[in-house]
Amino acid sequence: MVSRTIDNTDLQVSPLGMGTGSLHHLRSDAQCQRLLHGALDAGLTHFDTAPVYGYGLCETRLGRFLRGHRDQVTVTSKIGMYSPGWTPCGHLGVLARKAAGKVLPAASRPRVDWSLQRAKASVQQSLARLQTDYLDCLMLHEPHPAAVPADAFLPWLESLREAGVIRAWGVAGQATPYANFITGNSPLAQVIQTHDGINGGDGDIQLSAGRRLQFTYGYLRDAGPDFDMVELLRAALTRNGTGCVLVSTRRQDRIAQFAQAMHDGVA
Ligand SMILES: NC(=O)c1ccc[n+]([C@@H]2O[C@H](COP(=O)([O-])OP(=O)(O)OC[C@H]3O[C@@H](n4cnc5c(N)ncnc54)[C@H](OP(=O)(O)O)[C@@H]3O)[C@@H](O)[C@H]2O)c1
């Protein structure tokens, strides 16, 4: 199986990675497990998640899948943006929270919190939901340099790495707001996960700073109404020829096309 080593880390990941940002849209956990197993069988061995996805449900669902597969995959989760309230136990709970948010926006709006205390608690909660004792990568979720207390975060991230709780850390989200981290060579930005496009995008900030792309996403979502998915993903795998292109779907039938694109795109 072809893998790529992410710059600045020893993480070996599949060229296409499976995003979990829409797992909460699946009605049943069984559907979800079939999708995740399908992705792994197709050769997607990297999985991206966050505590805020599905108010925690996406991590919970990924955690059920990770039981028995942990040593075959790499996993990213995040800190800084959190679910308002408890984790729903299923799809209906997510719908109920969204409905409540129409009346009372605070019930569904993500909470942004850059305190170290909240980040520490969140890592423990993510590990519990994911049923694992380590994360391959921990990312700051859509950070703004002015809001992040880098002096407090860096020693803590280093201590997590020394303790084997994380293998790497980085920043994730549209790169423009945290471009200072990239151009200023911040040690928080050892790994960069950014929105990108096949003809350019936020990935250019990283490339102009002399850094190769690491994790990128958004190629399918922004493609418009009619496109050849395999062709587009081949182009994405060429554009990001050194890292991992994250994709997501709720549809099992798209997984075979992911596998096809990965096979052609890195051959
Ligand atoms: N801040 C961050 O770090 C950040 C931000 C955004 C995303 N991410 C991560 O990256 C992952 C992927 O991001 P993304 O969701 O933007 O990825 P994407 O793969 O570019 O877009 C997925 C969307 O495209 C649709 N799609 C897939 N194949 C299609 C096709 N052939 N025709 C039409 N539509 C198609 C999917 O719908 P169907 O479900 O119907 O297939 C889904 O709505 C996320 O799940 C998340 O893990 C991270």
The ligand as an SDF file (V2000), in Angstrom:
LIG
                    3D

 48 52  0  0  0  0  0  0  0  0999 V2000
  -10.8360   22.9860    9.8220 N   0  0  0  0  0  0  0  0  0  0  0  0
  -10.4900   21.7890    9.3740 C   0  0  0  0  0  0  0  0  0  0  0  0
   -9.4660   21.2160    9.7170 O   0  0  0  0  0  0  0  0  0  0  0  0
  -11.3930   21.1030    8.3930 C   0  0  0  0  0  0  0  0  0  0  0  0
  -12.3640   21.8210    7.6980 C   0  0  0  0  0  0  0  0  0  0  0  0
  -13.1480   21.1280    6.7830 C   0  0  0  0  0  0  0  0  0  0  0  0
  -12.9450   19.7780    6.6050 C   0  0  0  0  0  0  0  0  0  0  0  0
  -12.0020   19.1170    7.3380 N   0  0  0  0  0  0  0  0  0  0  0  0
  -11.8310   17.6670    7.2390 C   0  0  0  0  0  0  0  0  0  0  0  0
  -11.6990   17.3050    5.9010 O   0  0  0  0  0  0  0  0  0  0  0  0
  -12.7000   16.3510    5.5860 C   0  0  0  0  0  0  0  0  0  0  0  0
  -13.0590   16.4890    4.1440 C   0  0  0  0  0  0  0  0  0  0  0  0
  -13.5190   17.8230    3.9080 O   0  0  0  0  0  0  0  0  0  0  0  0
  -14.7030   18.1050    2.9430 P   0  0  0  0  0  0  0  0  0  0  0  0
  -15.9430   17.5080    3.5330 O   0  0  0  0  0  0  0  0  0  0  0  0
  -14.6910   19.5390    2.5720 O   0  0  0  0  0  0  0  0  0  0  0  0
  -14.2680   17.1760    1.7370 O   0  0  0  0  0  0  0  0  0  0  0  0
  -14.6610   16.9950    0.2720 P   0  0  0  0  0  0  0  0  0  0  0  0
  -14.3890   15.5460    0.0010 O   0  0  0  0  0  0  0  0  0  0  0  0
  -14.0200   18.0190   -0.5620 O   0  0  0  0  0  0  0  0  0  0  0  0
  -16.2400   17.2710    0.1680 O   0  0  0  0  0  0  0  0  0  0  0  0
  -17.1760   16.3440    0.6110 C   0  0  0  0  0  0  0  0  0  0  0  0
  -18.5210   16.7530    0.0580 C   0  0  0  0  0  0  0  0  0  0  0  0
  -18.4920   16.5470   -1.3420 O   0  0  0  0  0  0  0  0  0  0  0  0
  -19.5870   15.7080   -1.6990 C   0  0  0  0  0  0  0  0  0  0  0  0
  -19.1600   14.8120   -2.7510 N   0  0  0  0  0  0  0  0  0  0  0  0
  -18.2560   13.8140   -2.6940 C   0  0  0  0  0  0  0  0  0  0  0  0
  -18.1590   13.2050   -3.8900 N   0  0  0  0  0  0  0  0  0  0  0  0
  -19.0360   13.8230   -4.7140 C   0  0  0  0  0  0  0  0  0  0  0  0
  -19.4210   13.6430   -6.0710 C   0  0  0  0  0  0  0  0  0  0  0  0
  -18.8670   12.6820   -6.8510 N   0  0  0  0  0  0  0  0  0  0  0  0
  -20.3590   14.4700   -6.5710 N   0  0  0  0  0  0  0  0  0  0  0  0
  -20.9210   15.4190   -5.8220 C   0  0  0  0  0  0  0  0  0  0  0  0
  -20.6080   15.6360   -4.5170 N   0  0  0  0  0  0  0  0  0  0  0  0
  -19.6740   14.8360   -3.9850 C   0  0  0  0  0  0  0  0  0  0  0  0
  -19.9360   14.9170   -0.4560 C   0  0  0  0  0  0  0  0  0  0  0  0
  -21.2990   14.5610   -0.5150 O   0  0  0  0  0  0  0  0  0  0  0  0
  -21.7820   13.0510   -0.2280 P   0  0  0  0  0  0  0  0  0  0  0  0
  -21.6930   12.8780    1.2610 O   0  0  0  0  0  0  0  0  0  0  0  0
  -23.1740   13.0310   -0.7450 O   0  0  0  0  0  0  0  0  0  0  0  0
  -20.8480   12.1310   -0.9700 O   0  0  0  0  0  0  0  0  0  0  0  0
  -19.6550   15.9290    0.6350 C   0  0  0  0  0  0  0  0  0  0  0  0
  -20.7700   16.7830    0.8140 O   0  0  0  0  0  0  0  0  0  0  0  0
  -13.8330   16.6100    6.5790 C   0  0  0  0  0  0  0  0  0  0  0  0
  -14.6900   15.5120    6.7730 O   0  0  0  0  0  0  0  0  0  0  0  0
  -13.0330   16.9240    7.8030 C   0  0  0  0  0  0  0  0  0  0  0  0
  -12.5990   15.7180    8.4350 O   0  0  0  0  0  0  0  0  0  0  0  0
  -11.2230   19.7580    8.2080 C   0  0  0  0  0  0  0  0  0  0  0  0
  1  2  1  0
  2  3  2  0
  2  4  1  0
  4  5  1  0
  4 48  2  0
  5  6  2  0
  6  7  1  0
  7  8  2  0
  8  9  1  0
  8 48  1  0
  9 10  1  0
  9 46  1  0
 10 11  1  0
 11 12  1  0
 11 44  1  0
 12 13  1  0
 13 14  1  0
 14 15  2  0
 14 16  1  0
 14 17  1  0
 17 18  1  0
 18 19  2  0
 18 20  1  0
 18 21  1  0
 21 22  1  0
 22 23  1  0
 23 24  1  0
 23 42  1  0
 24 25  1  0
 25 26  1  0
 25 36  1  0
 26 27  1  0
 26 35  1  0
 27 28  2  0
 28 29  1  0
 29 30  1  0
 29 35  2  0
 30 31  1  0
 30 32  2  0
 32 33  1  0
 33 34  2  0
 34 35  1  0
 36 37  1  0
 36 42  1  0
 37 38  1  0
 38 39  2  0
 38 40  1  0
 38 41  1  0
 42 43  1  0
 44 45  1  0
 44 46  1  0
 46 47  1  0
M  CHG  2   8   1  16  -1
M  END
$$$$
